[in-house]
Amino acid sequence: MERSLADVTYNYQHICENIEKAAQSVGKTAADITFLAATKTVDAEVINHAISLGLRYIGENRVQELLSKYDSYDLDHASLQFIGHLQTNKVRQIVGKVDLIQSVDSEKLAREISRCSEKLGITTDILLEVNIGREENKSGVLPEELPELLEKVKDIPAVKVRGLMAIPPICENAQENCKFFDNMRNIFLDIRTKNIDNISMDILSMGMSDDYQEAIRCGANMVRVGSALFGKRNYT
């Protein structure tokens, strides 16, 4: 699918304006919010155009696609993150290439990231993914299981928990969305107050193209925006 660079330019500016307005509505500024572009199915040329506009964070959902585009990204001016479901047997392919893995939902996955990171002599930042909507078809740890996972992960070497990530269920209205976003914010703040070693609640990643403004108003400081920036995409 061809994408007009002029459309991307317009969309980028529009999203930045919306982020600023949403942030201001809760006493923050756009500088407090990380705008990450979800780049699934988007060509590197288009991604790099968005980077040239000021975009500083990009996220891929699939390991194979990330690797196929890796040498073409303008990573001198942007941070590359992994935001999709990650299988343990593919961890070694992306550790050292990404600055943050947003979708860690098990001790097993965290330990594999640790093992691969130690081999490279690095520490990999991660987010723990929470299945806030309790959806059977989605990955993520259930809210009540999060404390146990935190206890297990905090002592694993070469990984650093930077916060939480969630993808709430598709809702018909903003009020329904905010119920899940508010729940995530409360969980996030509760963990932050406990000051657990090796756990720094810096990032609350939630909100996508259809609901990123509501997510910001409910406490998100990172939003993952794809189709609103690059246009509708055909997922295969």
C-alpha positions in Angstrom: 0.0 0.0 0.0 1.5 3.3 -1.0 1.6 6.0 1.5 1.7 9.7 0.7 4.6 11.4 2.5 2.5 14.6 2.5 -0.3 12.7 4.4 2.2 11.5 6.9 3.5 15.0 7.4 0.0 16.3 8.0 -0.9 13.4 10.3 2.3 13.8 12.3 1.6 17.4 13.0 -2.0 16.7 13.8 -1.1 14.0 16.3 1.5 16.2 18.0 -1.1 18.9 18.4 -3.6 16.4 19.9 -0.9 15.1 22.3 -0.2 18.6 23.4 -3.8 19.4 24.0 -4.4 16.1 25.9 -1.3 16.7 28.0 -2.2 20.2 28.9 -5.7 19.1 30.0 -4.0 17.2 32.8 -1.4 19.7 33.7 1.4 18.3 31.5 3.1 19.2 28.2 3.9 17.2 25.1 7.4 16.9 26.4 6.0 14.6 29.2 4.6 12.2 26.6 6.5 9.8 24.4 5.0 9.5 20.9 6.0 6.1 19.6 5.0 5.2 16.0 3.9 1.7 15.5 5.5 0.8 12.2 4.1 -2.6 11.3 3.9 -3.0 7.5 5.3 0.5 7.0 8.3 0.8 4.6 11.6 2.2 6.0 11.4 5.1 3.6 8.1 6.3 5.1 9.3 5.6 8.7 12.5 7.7 8.0 10.3 10.5 6.6 8.4 10.6 9.9 11.7 10.6 11.8 12.8 13.6 9.7 9.7 15.4 11.0 10.8 14.9 14.6 9.6 11.5 15.5 12.0 9.9 17.9 10.5 6.5 18.8 9.5 3.7 16.6 8.2 0.2 17.5 7.9 -3.0 15.5 5.5 -5.9 16.2 7.3 -8.7 14.4 10.8 -9.9 14.7 11.2 -10.9 11.0 9.9 -7.5 9.8 12.2 -5.6 12.2 15.2 -7.5 11.0 14.3 -7.0 7.3 14.1 -3.2 7.9 16.8 -2.8 10.5 19.7 -1.6 8.3 17.4 0.9 6.6 16.0 2.7 9.8 17.5 6.1 10.6 18.5 5.0 14.1 20.9 7.9 14.5 17.8 10.0 15.2 15.3 7.5 16.6 15.0 4.8 19.2 13.8 1.4 18.1 11.6 -0.7 20.4 9.8 -4.0 20.2 6.1 -3.8 21.0 4.6 -7.1 19.8 4.3 -10.6 21.3 7.8 -12.0 21.6 8.6 -15.7 21.5 11.5 -16.9 23.6 13.2 -18.5 20.6 13.4 -15.2 18.8 14.8 -13.1 21.7 18.4 -13.5 20.6 17.6 -12.0 17.2 16.6 -8.6 18.7 18.5 -8.1 21.9 21.1 -5.5 21.3 19.1 -4.1 18.4 16.2 -2.6 20.4 16.3 -0.1 23.2 13.2 -1.4 24.9 11.1 -4.6 24.8 7.5 -3.6 25.8 5.8 -7.0 25.9 7.4 -9.1 28.6 4.7 -11.2 30.3 6.6 -14.2 31.9 9.6 -15.0 34.0 10.8 -17.4 31.2 10.8 -14.6 28.6 12.6 -12.2 31.0 15.3 -14.8 31.8 15.9 -15.4 28.1 16.3 -11.7 27.5 18.7 -11.7 30.4 20.7 -14.6 29.0 21.1 -13.0 25.6 21.8 -9.6 27.1 24.6 -11.0 29.4 26.2 -12.6 26.3 26.5 -9.1 24.8 27.5 -7.4 28.1 24.4 -5.1 28.1 21.3 -4.5 30.2 18.0 -4.5 28.3 15.1 -2.3 29.4 11.7 -4.0 29.5 8.1 -3.3 30.2 5.8 -5.8 31.8 2.7 -6.3 29.7 -0.6 -6.5 31.7 -3.7 -8.1 30.3 -5.9 -5.5 31.8 -9.1 -6.7 30.0 -8.6 -10.3 30.9 -8.9 -11.3 27.2 -8.1 -14.9 26.5 -6.8 -14.1 23.0 -4.3 -11.5 24.3 -0.9 -11.9 25.9 0.0 -10.2 29.1 0.0 -11.1 32.8 -3.3 -10.8 34.7 -3.3 -7.9 37.2 -3.4 -10.1 40.2 -0.4 -12.1 39.0 1.7 -9.0 38.4 3.1 -8.7 41.9 4.5 -12.3 41.7 6.0 -11.6 38.3 7.7 -8.4 39.6 9.2 -10.3 42.5 10.6 -12.9 40.2 11.9 -10.5 37.6 13.5 -7.9 39.9 16.4 -10.2 40.7 17.1 -11.3 37.2 20.4 -9.8 35.9 20.9 -7.8 32.7 17.2 -6.7 32.5 15.7 -3.5 33.9 11.9 -3.1 34.4 11.1 0.4 33.3 7.3 0.3 33.6 4.1 -1.3 32.3 2.3 -1.7 29.0 -1.3 -2.7 28.2 -3.6 -3.0 25.3 -7.2 -2.7 26.6 -10.2 -4.3 24.9 -11.8 -2.5 22.0 -14.5 -0.2 23.5 -17.4 1.6 22.0 -16.7 4.9 23.8 -14.0 6.8 25.6 -15.7 6.2 29.0 -15.3 2.4 28.7 -11.6 2.9 27.6 -10.9 5.1 30.6 -12.1 2.4 33.0 -9.2 0.2 31.8 -6.7 3.1 31.5 -7.6 4.3 35.1 -7.1 0.7 36.4 -3.7 0.6 34.7 -2.6 3.9 36.1 -3.6 2.8 39.6 -1.6 -0.4 39.3 1.4 1.6 38.0 1.3 4.2 40.8 0.9 1.5 43.4 4.0 -0.3 42.2 5.9 3.0 42.1 5.2 3.8 45.7 6.8 0.4 46.8 10.2 1.4 45.5 11.1 -2.2 44.5 14.8 -2.8 43.7 15.5 -2.9 39.9 11.9 -1.8 39.2 11.6 1.8 38.1 8.0 2.8 37.1 9.1 5.4 34.6 6.9 4.3 31.6 3.2 3.7 31.4 2.7 2.6 27.7 -1.0 2.6 26.7 -3.2 4.1 24.1 -3.2 3.7 20.3 -4.5 5.5 17.3 -8.2 5.4 18.4 -7.7 6.3 22.0 -4.3 7.9 22.6 -5.8 11.1 23.8 -8.0 9.4 26.4 -4.9 7.4 27.5 -2.9 10.5 28.1 -5.7 12.1 30.1 -5.8 8.9 32.2 -2.1 8.9 32.9 -0.2 7.3 30.0 3.2 8.9 29.3 3.8 6.8 26.2 1.4 6.2 23.4 1.8 3.8 20.4 0.2 5.4 17.3 0.2 3.6 13.9 -2.7 4.0 11.6 -3.4 7.6 12.6 0.0 8.4 11.4 0.6 6.1 8.5 -3.0 5.4 7.4 -5.0 2.2 7.5 -3.0 -0.9 7.0 -3.7 -4.4 5.7 -2.5 -6.9 8.3 -1.6 -10.3 7.1 
